[in-house]
Amino acid sequence: MTEGRLDQPRELRRRLPIRYDPEAFGKWSEKFARFLGTARFLVYMTAFVIVWVTWNTLGPMRFDPYPFIFLTLMLSLQASYAAPLILLAQNRQDDRDRVQGEQDRHAAEQNRAELEYLTREIASLRIALGEVATRDFIKAEAEWLVDQLDGKGGTLP
């Protein structure tokens, strides 16, 4: 334990005051990033900007006049949150792809080992079949033996 020792650095204890589940947050960020990449999002965002500009140019209560600085601030805020969430979702996808690649490589190695084993087995069966007497060979031998017993004295095939 290095708690009371002066010759050892203290461990950093950075804790957020807010507790959150990183896996749930990651899943949410993936859903959010997936939504940002859709035509639906573009339509919603376009409609929002059109309503905002129309309200602030023609509406009775204009809270963000012509240069639309507050709208620009809102869009910048949205972009500043969207970019890290998209990167988080991409990192999670990269992690899944890496794990899937490792599993695929492992499965390919197993398949290759099994294929090599089966190839060796087939080769050994072919060699063994070369040493096995076939039906035609046994039939010819039996006929020769019958001929020998009958006294015909045939020649060995």
Secondary structure, 3 states (H helix, E strand, C coil): CCCCCCCCCCCCCCCCCCCCCHHHHHHHHHHHHHHHCCHHHHHHHHHHHHHHHHHHHHCCCCCCCCCCHHHHHHHHHHHHHHHHHHHHHHHHHHHHHHHHHHHHHHHHHHHHHHHHHHHHHHHHHHHHHHHCCCHHHHHHHHHHHHHHHHCCCCCCC
